[in-house]
Structure formats: C-alpha cells, structure tokens
Amino acid sequence: MVSERVILKSYSKKLEHLGVIAAIIEEMGIVAMINERLPKLRHHKLTHGDVVLAIILNGLGFTQRRLYLFPAYFENKAVQRLFGKDITAEDFTDDVIGRTLDAIKVYGPEKLFQEIISQVFLKTKLGYHLVHLDTTNFSVHGAYDIDDRISEEATITIEKGYPKDGRWELNRFGLGLIVNQIGVPLFMQLLSGHENDKVVLPAMLTRFRSQVDFSEPLYCIADSAFYTEETITKVSGGVFYITLVPGTVGEQQELLKRELPFTPLSDPRYSYYETESRYGGVPQKMVVFLSEESRKKEKMTLEKRCLKEEEKIAKALVHLKNREFACEKDALSEAHRWIRAYPHYEFKSLEVVSRQKRKSSARGRPKKDEETETVYFILATVTLQESAWTAEHNALGRFVLVTNDLTLSADALLAHYKNQNVVERGFRFLKDNSFAISDVFLKNVGRIEALGMMMVLMLAVYSLGEHKLRARLAELNATVPNQLGKPTSKPTLKWVMTFFDGVAEFYRHDPATDSVHLEGLLNMTERCWDIVELFGPRCEKYYA
C-alpha cells in the first residue's frame, strides 16, 4: 500500500548572504546609475538596473549556477526583499537578461563601467594614485565562425590565443584590469583572444591616464611583460612605473650573479643593492633585493639539483667512454660538444687512445695475420666548475625591481611591488569554480563583451565589500573567527558570507484562513547580526 503524500503549505525563501551583497550594491548606487544611463524601453517589471543587480547576486551567490540557468537561481530566493518590489523568479527570463546585456553593449561596456566606478570613487575617496595592471583571458565554449566573431558592433574577436588556463583547443577573449591597492578595479579593457601583453599594457596605461584627472604622480606597478624598451620610453607626464626586470635584460643577469654589497632594509627579511641604469635611454633606478627566506628554500632546491646533475653526468660519461670513433679528431670534437651540455662541469683530464679492432664482428683479440682496423676512444674525468656554481649561489633569493622614480626609496619600492598580487587575486576570483558566471556560453560577441563588464563590476562589489568589512573591524578593534576558529581582523568576504548559510524567510501556513504569511527569518545567529551591524543600516534593513 502506498502512503498518502503530505505536502506542507509552509515554506521558506533563502536570503543567506545575498542581503549583504545587495546592501553593498545599494551603497555603491549601481542600480540607480544603470537606470539613469539605460532607461527601460519595454513594458516589463524589471528595469535594466534590476537585471544588473540580479546578475551580480547570481555571480556572487557562489552556487555554481550558470547564466543560462538564471531564472532557476531565483526560484527559492527572497526576491521581493532583495529587490524591494513585487516580483517573482519567473520575471527573470532569458529574454529580459539578454536585452539588458544588449543595452550594455550598445551603451559601451567599458564606458559604462568607467562612469560607475568614477562615481563610486567620488563617494568612497579611495586612493587611485598607486595602481596595478595585468591581463588575463577566458575560455569560450563552442565554435565561432568568422561571421560570428567579427561584426560592425563587436570591438573584440573571439579566437584562439595564448591560454592562461591551458585550454589550447578553446577560443577565448581577454580582459585587462587596472586596480588600486585594495584590489578595486579602476579601469577595464576588453581584449581579443590573441592580444599581446607587451602591446596591451602600455596602451591601457595611456587610456587610463587620459580618463582620470591626477593631482598627484601616478605609480603603476606591473609584471615583467611591461618592461620593454618600447614601453618605458612612452611613460611620461607624471607617471612612474615599478616592475620586475625580466631575465632577457642583460643587466638583470649580471646583477643576479655578481658579488654585491647588500644593505639591510627596515624589514629584516630583506637586504638590497642599488644601482642606476639607462636601459632604453631612460634614466632609472635598479634595485637588487635579497630575501633570506627565499634564499634558504632555493638553496635546498639547488643542492638537490646538484646531486641529480652529478648522477646524470656520471652515467653519461660512461656512455661517452664506451663510444668508438674513426679518428682522433672526431673523438676530441665529440668530447668538447658533450661537455658543453653540462655547463657546471669541466674536464679534469682528457685524452684519446687508439685500439686495434677486428674488421669482422667477432669478439676477442684479433688472430695472427687477421685484418684489423684502428678505432679511438675517449679517456676522461670531469670536475665541478666552481665559478659556475658560485654564480648560481649568488643568484639565490635575489630579484631585481626597477623604477623611473629616482627618488623612491628601496623600502617603498619593495612595499609597492609586493602588493601586485591584488590584481592577480582579482583574476583568481573571477576564475574561481564557485564563481560560475565566468564560464561563458554566449554566442553573441556583444553579449560576451557586456558580460565581461559585469564580471569586473562584480569584482568591484566584492573588493569594496571586503575593504569595508576589514576597515570596520580595524576601527572597532574587533575580530571574527577564521576557518580554523582563530580570531582574525582581515577575513575574506567570501569566508564571512558562509556565516549566513541557512538564513531564510519563513512563511507559515494558517489552516484556519488557508493563507500564508511571513513569520520571520530563520537561523540569524549572533555572528550574523555582528556582521550585519558592521555593514550598517543599509544592510540591517535586508535582515529586519
């Protein structure tokens, strides 16, 4: 006998951390700015600002729901609380989302982002005179014919290029970012799949410089791809660069291997040596830094490499000595060619000896009057070339930074550069598996460009939210527990959002009237309320 199904009429709607995200978006004024620039032209409940809010909530929901599952994402969410209007999940159709992406493309994704972030920075007064720039690219699934990739409206092409995710078989598009010291993107540029960093990075800096009015000198921190003769000669007008010197520059190789008189920094883990350079005809300061921690680690790696190379050359020498040569000249020529493959070693002794050998393939000594031939063998021993290893040891733990600001101290130079990981952290955030909106399945190039802008806008929301959280904790001298339960004043926003898991609106069914009414929020713990209070009154209203 099958038991009778019981369907309860009470239900819940998830809110979780989305109220915090919505509060951050509201404080930034994103929805109002979108609606002002992209007015609603069709008769439907949602404005373009509402849809942008929805896309950001989807992307920062960390649920691995993709854009094409958009309506399903809001099925069990507290949408009326989040959007402040009478709407349902069914209102978020694919057509509505697509039209918003189209509107963003028509207005100009890069232009729209720049206008939004400029207004945000006028409110927040966050610094933008010390910036980091870098590029990345994203794989795009599906085939793109030439007619799909290039159109009058498209500003980029979806095509194969150097894959930073290792997916050589996929087409891709790129993204260039300039972020400030706390990781908030100040400038974005959509890129075609094949773009070269050495060309893109200086062009990005020029555009950024032309769009923002700088009352102070601008410091630009970038990786070694920025440091080319062509690039640094274009940097002028109150702009200073700080970058790692690539291994292709001869001065860097010399500085890494020379014996240098290092001076301790204020940070006891580092010491430095300063020199001047005119690479590319530009007066600049090169500073060699020595990290004792890195030196110890690299020394262990080098010692292991030495042992492996010693074993390798011993085996190779046995094979060399067993080879036969037709003449002494061939034997010596091969010996000198062979030793060049082992630059850390040299011959301690080397000679060529001859031996009589049967012309037939028979083994053993030749018989009396048997026809023989003369063959030559190498007799050699090798020894370690101390000077080569000395240069390798000198280079351990060293790296070379360069700047065209000749007055910048070594301490400041290192401190500025060490924060370069903020832009790399932003790219990791965009490519995180839990941030599934970065998986692009859109066939329309214009919509891909619009989605690229949305991804950067999400990063801005996340970075500003994390900055505000940490600033408030520092202001109150407060902490929250980290993943190990230990107190921290610098948690990631993503971790703090897990505190809200299970928070939901609860709607109770009243059998007497056969109606459902909101009872309140479930699972709002003391820890949740502490976080809500840190984000202020705007956030509190979403959890009231």
C-alpha positions as CSV (number, residue, x, y, z in Angstrom):
1,M,0.0,0.0,0.0
2,V,1.4,3.5,-1.0
3,S,1.2,6.0,1.9
4,E,-0.6,9.2,1.1
5,R,1.6,12.2,0.2
6,V,1.6,15.1,2.6
7,I,2.5,18.4,1.1
8,L,3.1,21.2,3.6
9,K,2.0,24.6,2.6
10,S,4.5,26.4,4.8
11,Y,7.8,27.2,3.0
12,S,11.0,29.2,3.2
13,K,12.8,31.5,0.8
14,K,16.6,31.7,1.0
15,L,18.2,35.0,1.8
16,E,21.6,33.9,3.2
17,H,24.5,36.4,2.4
18,L,22.6,38.0,-0.6
19,G,21.3,40.7,1.7
20,V,24.8,41.8,2.4
21,I,25.7,41.9,-1.3
22,A,22.5,43.8,-2.1
23,A,23.4,46.4,0.6
24,I,26.9,46.9,-0.8
25,I,25.4,47.4,-4.3
26,E,22.9,49.8,-3.0
27,E,25.6,51.8,-1.2
28,M,27.6,52.0,-4.4
29,G,24.5,53.3,-6.2
30,I,24.8,50.9,-9.1
31,V,21.1,50.3,-9.8
32,A,20.3,54.0,-9.9
33,M,23.3,54.7,-12.2
34,I,22.3,51.9,-14.6
35,N,18.7,53.0,-14.8
36,E,19.8,56.6,-15.5
37,R,22.0,55.5,-18.4
38,L,19.9,52.6,-19.7
39,P,16.3,53.6,-19.3
40,K,13.6,50.9,-19.6
41,L,12.1,50.9,-23.1
42,R,9.8,47.9,-22.9
43,H,6.7,47.1,-20.7
44,H,8.0,44.6,-18.1
45,K,8.5,44.7,-14.4
46,L,12.3,44.7,-14.3
47,T,14.5,47.7,-15.1
48,H,18.0,47.2,-16.5
49,G,19.2,48.2,-13.1
50,D,17.2,45.4,-11.5
51,V,18.7,42.9,-14.0
52,V,22.2,44.1,-13.3
53,L,21.5,43.6,-9.6
54,A,20.2,40.1,-10.3
55,I,23.3,39.2,-12.4
56,I,25.6,40.4,-9.6
57,L,23.6,38.5,-6.9
58,N,23.9,35.4,-9.2
59,G,27.6,35.8,-9.7
60,L,28.3,36.4,-6.0
61,G,26.0,33.7,-4.9
62,F,28.8,31.2,-5.1
63,T,26.5,28.3,-6.0
64,Q,28.0,27.3,-9.4
65,R,24.8,28.3,-11.2
66,R,25.5,29.5,-14.7
67,L,23.9,32.4,-16.5
68,Y,21.7,30.2,-18.8
69,L,20.1,28.8,-15.6
70,F,19.3,32.3,-14.4
71,P,15.5,32.0,-13.7
72,A,16.1,28.8,-11.8
73,Y,18.6,30.6,-9.5
74,F,15.9,32.8,-8.0
75,E,13.2,30.2,-7.6
76,N,13.9,29.7,-3.9
77,K,15.2,33.2,-3.1
78,A,13.7,36.1,-1.2
79,V,13.4,38.2,-4.3
80,Q,10.9,40.7,-3.0
81,R,13.1,41.5,0.0
82,L,16.2,41.7,-2.2
83,F,14.7,43.9,-4.9
84,G,12.2,45.9,-2.9
85,K,9.3,45.3,-5.3
86,D,6.6,42.8,-6.1
87,I,8.4,40.4,-8.5
88,T,8.9,36.7,-8.8
89,A,11.6,34.4,-10.2
90,E,9.5,34.0,-13.4
91,D,10.2,37.6,-14.2
92,F,13.9,36.9,-14.8
93,T,13.5,35.4,-18.3
94,D,16.4,34.7,-20.6
95,D,14.9,37.4,-22.9
96,V,15.0,40.0,-20.2
97,I,18.6,39.2,-19.3
98,G,19.7,39.2,-22.9
99,R,18.1,42.6,-23.6
100,T,20.0,44.1,-20.7
101,L,23.3,42.7,-22.0
102,D,22.4,44.1,-25.4
103,A,21.7,47.5,-23.9
104,I,25.0,47.5,-22.1
105,K,26.8,46.6,-25.3
106,V,25.0,49.5,-27.2
107,Y,25.9,52.0,-24.5
108,G,29.5,50.7,-24.3
109,P,30.6,48.2,-21.6
110,E,33.9,49.9,-20.9
111,K,32.3,53.4,-20.9
112,L,29.5,52.2,-18.5
113,F,32.0,50.7,-16.1
114,Q,34.2,53.7,-16.0
115,E,31.2,56.0,-15.3
116,I,30.0,53.8,-12.5
117,I,33.4,53.3,-10.8
118,S,34.2,57.0,-11.1
119,Q,31.1,57.9,-9.2
120,V,31.9,55.2,-6.6
121,F,35.3,56.7,-6.0
122,L,33.9,60.2,-5.6
123,K,31.9,58.8,-2.7
124,T,34.4,56.5,-1.1
125,K,37.5,58.7,-1.5
126,L,39.7,55.6,-2.0
127,G,43.1,56.1,-3.4
128,Y,43.9,55.7,-7.1
129,H,47.4,57.1,-7.4
130,L,49.1,53.7,-6.8
131,V,47.8,51.1,-9.3
132,H,48.5,47.6,-10.5
133,L,47.8,46.4,-14.1
134,D,47.7,43.0,-15.7
135,T,45.7,40.9,-18.2
136,T,44.1,37.5,-18.4
137,N,41.9,35.6,-20.7
138,F,38.8,33.4,-20.5
139,S,37.9,30.3,-22.5
140,V,34.7,30.4,-24.5
141,H,33.0,27.1,-25.3
142,G,31.6,26.4,-28.7
143,A,32.6,27.2,-32.3
144,Y,32.9,30.7,-33.6
145,D,32.9,31.2,-37.4
146,I,34.4,34.4,-38.9
147,D,30.9,35.9,-39.4
148,D,30.1,35.3,-35.7
149,R,33.4,36.8,-34.5
150,I,33.5,40.0,-36.4
151,S,30.8,42.5,-36.9
152,E,30.4,46.2,-37.0
153,E,29.3,46.3,-33.4
154,A,32.0,44.0,-31.9
155,T,35.1,45.6,-30.6
156,I,36.9,42.3,-29.9
157,T,37.3,39.0,-31.7
158,I,36.7,35.6,-30.1
159,E,39.6,33.5,-31.2
160,K,42.5,31.3,-30.2
161,G,45.4,32.8,-28.4
162,Y,47.8,32.0,-25.6
163,P,45.7,30.2,-23.0
164,K,46.4,31.1,-19.4
165,D,44.1,28.2,-18.3
166,G,45.9,25.7,-20.5
167,R,42.9,25.1,-22.8
168,W,44.6,25.4,-26.2
169,E,41.6,23.9,-28.1
170,L,39.1,26.7,-27.0
171,N,38.5,30.1,-28.3
172,R,38.9,33.0,-25.9
173,F,38.6,36.6,-25.1
174,G,40.8,38.7,-22.8
175,L,40.4,41.2,-20.1
176,G,42.8,43.9,-18.9
177,L,42.5,45.4,-15.4
178,I,44.0,48.3,-13.5
179,V,43.2,48.1,-9.8
180,N,44.1,50.1,-6.8
181,Q,46.0,49.0,-3.7
182,I,42.9,47.2,-2.2
183,G,42.1,45.4,-5.4
184,V,39.2,47.6,-6.6
185,P,39.2,47.8,-10.4
186,L,39.6,51.3,-11.6
187,F,39.8,50.6,-15.3
188,M,38.9,47.7,-17.6
189,Q,39.6,46.9,-21.2
190,L,38.1,44.0,-23.2
191,L,40.6,42.2,-25.4
192,S,40.6,39.8,-28.3
193,G,41.8,36.3,-27.7
194,H,45.3,36.8,-29.2
195,E,46.3,40.1,-27.6
196,N,50.0,40.5,-26.5
197,D,50.7,41.9,-23.0
198,K,53.7,43.9,-24.3
199,V,51.4,45.9,-26.5
200,V,48.2,45.9,-24.4
201,L,49.7,47.1,-21.0
202,P,51.2,50.4,-22.2
203,A,48.0,51.1,-24.2
204,M,45.9,50.5,-21.1
205,L,48.0,52.8,-19.1
206,T,47.7,55.6,-21.7
207,R,43.9,55.3,-21.8
208,F,43.6,55.3,-18.1
209,R,45.9,58.3,-17.8
210,S,43.7,60.2,-20.3
211,Q,40.4,59.4,-18.5
212,V,41.4,60.3,-14.9
213,D,42.5,63.7,-13.7
214,F,45.5,63.1,-11.4
215,S,46.5,65.8,-9.0
216,E,49.4,63.6,-7.7
217,P,52.0,61.5,-9.5
218,L,50.7,58.1,-10.7
219,Y,52.6,55.0,-9.8
220,C,52.0,52.0,-12.0
221,I,53.0,48.5,-10.8
222,A,53.2,45.7,-13.4
223,D,54.8,42.4,-14.1
224,S,57.9,41.9,-16.2
225,A,56.0,41.9,-19.5
226,F,55.7,45.7,-19.1
227,Y,59.4,46.2,-19.1
228,T,60.4,46.7,-22.7
229,E,62.4,49.5,-24.4
230,E,59.4,50.4,-26.5
231,T,57.1,50.6,-23.4
232,I,59.1,52.5,-20.9
233,T,60.0,55.2,-23.4
234,K,56.3,56.0,-23.7
235,V,55.8,56.6,-20.0
236,S,55.9,60.3,-19.2
237,G,53.9,63.1,-17.7
238,G,54.0,62.4,-14.0
239,V,53.7,58.6,-14.4
240,F,56.2,56.3,-12.7
241,Y,56.5,52.6,-13.2
242,I,57.6,49.9,-10.8
243,T,58.2,46.5,-12.3
244,L,60.2,43.3,-12.2
245,V,63.1,43.2,-14.6
246,P,62.8,40.2,-17.0
247,G,65.6,37.7,-17.5
248,T,66.0,38.8,-21.1
249,V,67.7,42.0,-19.9
250,G,71.4,41.6,-19.7
251,E,71.8,43.9,-16.7
252,Q,69.5,41.7,-14.7
253,Q,71.6,38.6,-15.3
254,E,74.8,40.4,-14.3
255,L,73.2,41.8,-11.1
256,L,71.8,38.4,-10.1
257,K,75.2,36.6,-10.3
258,R,77.7,39.3,-9.1
259,E,79.1,39.6,-5.6
260,L,77.2,42.6,-4.3
261,P,77.5,44.6,-1.0
262,F,73.9,44.4,0.3
263,T,72.4,46.8,2.8
264,P,69.7,45.7,5.3
265,L,66.2,47.0,4.8
266,S,63.9,48.1,7.6
267,D,62.2,44.7,7.1
268,P,64.9,42.3,8.5
269,R,64.0,39.6,6.0
270,Y,65.4,41.7,3.1
271,S,68.5,43.5,2.1
272,Y,69.2,45.5,-1.1
273,Y,71.8,46.8,-3.5
274,E,71.0,50.0,-5.6
275,T,72.4,51.0,-9.0
276,E,71.4,53.2,-11.9
277,S,70.5,52.2,-15.4
278,R,69.8,53.8,-18.8
279,Y,68.0,50.9,-20.4
280,G,66.0,52.1,-23.4
281,G,67.7,55.5,-22.9
282,V,65.6,56.2,-19.8
283,P,67.3,57.2,-16.5
284,Q,66.1,54.7,-13.9
285,K,66.9,53.0,-10.6
286,M,67.5,49.3,-10.5
287,V,67.4,47.6,-7.0
288,V,68.5,44.1,-6.3
289,F,66.7,42.6,-3.4
290,L,67.8,39.6,-1.4
291,S,65.2,37.6,0.5
292,E,66.8,35.4,3.2
293,E,63.7,33.2,3.4
294,S,63.7,32.6,-0.4
295,R,67.5,32.0,-0.4
296,K,67.2,29.2,2.1
297,K,64.4,27.5,0.1
298,E,66.2,27.9,-3.2
299,K,69.5,26.7,-1.7
300,M,67.8,23.3,-0.8
301,T,66.4,23.1,-4.3
302,L,69.8,23.9,-5.8
303,E,71.6,21.2,-3.7
304,K,69.1,18.6,-4.9
305,R,69.7,19.7,-8.5
306,C,73.5,19.4,-8.0
307,L,73.1,15.8,-6.8
308,K,70.9,14.9,-9.7
309,E,73.3,16.5,-12.2
310,E,76.2,14.7,-10.6
311,E,74.5,11.4,-11.1
312,K,73.4,12.3,-14.6
313,I,76.9,13.3,-15.8
314,A,78.5,10.2,-14.2
315,K,76.2,7.9,-16.3
316,A,76.6,10.0,-19.4
317,L,80.4,9.8,-19.1
318,V,80.4,6.0,-19.0
319,H,78.4,6.1,-22.3
320,L,80.9,8.6,-23.8
321,K,83.9,6.5,-22.9
322,N,82.3,3.4,-24.5
323,R,81.9,5.1,-27.9
324,E,84.1,4.3,-30.8
325,F,85.4,7.0,-33.2
326,A,87.1,6.7,-36.6
327,C,89.8,9.2,-35.9
328,E,91.3,11.2,-33.0
329,K,89.8,14.5,-34.3
330,D,86.3,13.1,-34.3
331,A,86.7,11.9,-30.7
332,L,88.0,15.3,-29.4
333,S,85.3,17.2,-31.3
334,E,82.6,15.0,-29.7
335,A,84.2,15.4,-26.2
336,H,84.1,19.1,-26.4
337,R,80.5,19.1,-27.7
338,W,79.4,16.7,-24.9
339,I,80.9,18.8,-22.1
340,R,79.0,21.9,-23.3
341,A,75.8,20.2,-22.3
342,Y,77.0,20.3,-18.6
343,P,78.0,24.0,-18.0
344,H,78.7,23.4,-14.4
345,Y,81.5,20.9,-15.2
346,E,84.8,20.8,-17.0
347,F,87.3,18.1,-18.0
348,K,89.8,17.3,-15.3
349,S,91.7,15.1,-17.8
350,L,91.0,14.3,-21.4
351,E,92.9,12.1,-23.8
352,V,92.2,9.9,-26.8
353,V,93.6,6.4,-27.0
354,S,93.6,4.0,-30.0
355,R,92.9,0.3,-30.1
356,Q,93.1,-2.4,-32.8
357,K,89.8,-4.0,-33.6
358,R,88.8,-6.9,-35.8
359,K,87.1,-5.8,-39.0
360,S,84.7,-8.8,-38.6
361,S,82.1,-8.6,-35.9
362,A,83.7,-11.4,-34.0
363,R,84.7,-10.8,-30.4
364,G,88.0,-11.2,-28.7
365,R,91.6,-10.5,-29.7
366,P,92.5,-10.5,-33.4
367,K,94.2,-13.6,-34.6
368,K,97.7,-13.6,-36.1
369,D,97.7,-12.0,-39.5
370,E,93.9,-11.2,-39.2
371,E,93.0,-7.9,-40.8
372,T,92.2,-5.2,-38.2
373,E,91.3,-1.5,-38.1
374,T,92.2,1.3,-35.7
375,V,89.4,2.8,-33.5
376,Y,89.7,5.6,-31.0
377,F,88.2,6.0,-27.5
378,I,87.9,8.9,-25.1
379,L,89.5,8.6,-21.7
380,A,88.3,11.4,-19.4
381,T,87.4,12.5,-15.9
382,V,85.3,15.6,-15.0
383,T,85.3,18.0,-12.1
384,L,82.9,20.6,-10.8
385,Q,83.5,24.1,-12.2
386,E,83.4,26.2,-9.1
387,S,82.9,29.5,-10.8
388,A,79.7,28.4,-12.5
389,W,78.1,27.2,-9.2
390,T,79.3,30.4,-7.4
391,A,77.2,32.5,-9.9
392,E,74.2,30.2,-9.2
393,H,74.6,30.5,-5.5
394,N,74.9,34.3,-5.7
395,A,71.6,34.5,-7.6
396,L,69.7,32.6,-4.8
397,G,66.9,34.6,-3.2
398,R,67.5,37.6,-5.5
399,F,65.1,39.6,-7.7
400,V,65.6,42.9,-9.5
401,L,63.0,45.7,-9.4
402,V,63.2,48.9,-11.5
403,T,61.6,52.3,-11.4
404,N,61.9,55.6,-13.2
405,D,61.4,57.5,-9.9
406,L,65.0,58.1,-8.9
407,T,63.9,59.4,-5.5
408,L,61.9,56.4,-4.4
409,S,63.5,54.5,-1.5
410,A,64.2,50.8,-1.6
411,D,61.7,50.2,1.2
412,A,58.9,52.0,-0.6
413,L,59.8,50.3,-3.9
414,L,59.5,46.8,-2.4
415,A,56.4,47.6,-0.4
416,H,54.6,48.9,-3.5
417,Y,55.6,45.9,-5.7
418,K,54.7,43.3,-3.1
419,N,51.1,44.3,-3.4
420,Q,51.0,43.3,-7.1
421,N,49.1,40.2,-6.1
422,V,45.9,42.2,-5.6
423,V,45.3,42.2,-9.4
424,E,46.2,38.5,-9.7
425,R,43.9,37.8,-6.8
426,G,41.1,39.5,-8.7
427,F,41.7,37.3,-11.7
428,R,41.7,34.2,-9.5
429,F,38.4,35.4,-8.0
430,L,36.9,35.8,-11.5
431,K,38.0,32.3,-12.5
432,D,37.0,30.6,-9.2
433,N,34.9,27.5,-9.7
434,S,32.4,28.8,-7.3
435,F,32.1,32.0,-9.4
436,A,30.5,30.1,-12.3
437,I,29.3,33.1,-14.2
438,S,32.8,33.3,-15.7
439,D,32.0,30.2,-17.8
440,V,31.0,31.9,-21.0
441,F,28.5,30.1,-23.2
442,L,27.1,33.1,-25.1
443,K,27.2,33.0,-28.9
444,N,26.7,36.8,-29.4
445,V,30.0,38.6,-29.2
446,G,28.4,41.8,-28.0
447,R,26.8,40.0,-25.1
448,I,30.1,38.4,-24.2
449,E,31.6,41.9,-24.0
450,A,28.7,43.0,-21.8
451,L,29.2,40.0,-19.6
452,G,32.9,40.8,-19.3
453,M,32.0,44.2,-17.9
454,M,29.6,42.6,-15.5
455,M,32.3,40.3,-14.2
456,V,34.6,43.3,-13.4
457,L,31.7,45.1,-11.8
458,M,31.2,42.0,-9.5
459,L,34.9,42.1,-8.6
460,A,34.4,45.8,-7.7
461,V,31.4,45.0,-5.5
462,Y,33.3,42.1,-3.8
463,S,36.5,44.1,-3.3
464,L,34.7,47.2,-1.9
465,G,32.7,45.0,0.4
466,E,35.7,43.2,1.7
467,H,37.5,46.5,2.3
468,K,34.6,47.9,4.2
469,L,34.4,44.8,6.4
470,R,38.1,44.9,7.3
471,A,38.1,48.7,7.8
472,R,35.2,48.4,10.3
473,L,36.8,45.6,12.2
474,A,40.0,47.6,12.4
475,E,38.1,50.7,13.5
476,L,36.3,48.7,16.3
477,N,39.4,46.7,17.1
478,A,37.3,43.6,16.6
479,T,37.8,40.2,15.0
480,V,35.9,37.3,13.6
481,P,36.8,33.6,13.7
482,N,38.7,32.3,10.6
483,Q,38.4,28.8,9.1
484,L,40.4,27.3,12.0
485,G,38.3,29.1,14.6
486,K,41.1,31.6,15.4
487,P,40.4,35.4,15.6
488,T,41.3,37.5,12.5
489,S,40.7,41.1,11.6
490,K,41.3,40.5,7.9
491,P,38.9,37.8,6.8
492,T,37.9,37.4,3.2
493,L,34.4,38.4,2.3
494,K,33.7,35.0,0.9
495,W,34.5,33.3,4.2
496,V,32.3,35.7,6.2
497,M,29.5,35.1,3.8
498,T,29.4,31.4,4.9
499,F,28.2,32.6,8.3
500,F,24.8,33.3,6.7
501,D,24.3,29.7,5.4
502,G,20.8,28.7,6.1
503,V,19.4,32.2,6.7
504,A,15.9,32.2,5.1
505,E,12.5,33.8,5.2
506,F,10.0,31.5,6.8
507,Y,6.3,31.6,5.6
508,R,3.9,29.8,7.8
509,H,0.6,28.4,6.5
510,D,-2.5,29.3,8.6
511,P,-5.0,26.4,8.2
512,A,-7.8,28.5,9.6
513,T,-7.7,31.0,6.8
514,D,-5.8,28.9,4.3
515,S,-3.3,31.7,3.9
516,V,0.5,32.1,4.2
517,H,2.2,34.9,6.0
518,L,5.8,35.8,6.7
519,E,6.8,34.6,10.1
520,G,10.4,36.0,10.2
521,L,14.0,35.0,9.4
522,L,15.4,31.6,10.3
523,N,18.9,30.9,11.5
524,M,20.0,34.5,12.1
525,T,22.8,33.8,14.7
526,E,24.6,36.3,16.9
527,R,27.6,36.1,14.5
528,C,25.3,37.0,11.5
529,W,24.0,40.1,13.4
530,D,27.5,41.2,14.2
531,I,28.4,41.2,10.5
532,V,25.2,43.0,9.5
533,E,25.9,45.7,12.1
534,L,29.4,46.1,10.7
535,F,27.9,46.9,7.3
536,G,25.5,49.5,8.7
537,P,21.8,50.5,8.4
538,R,21.5,49.7,4.7
539,C,22.4,46.1,5.4
540,E,20.2,45.9,8.5
541,K,17.0,46.6,6.5
542,Y,17.5,43.4,4.5
543,Y,17.6,41.3,7.6
544,A,14.9,43.2,9.6
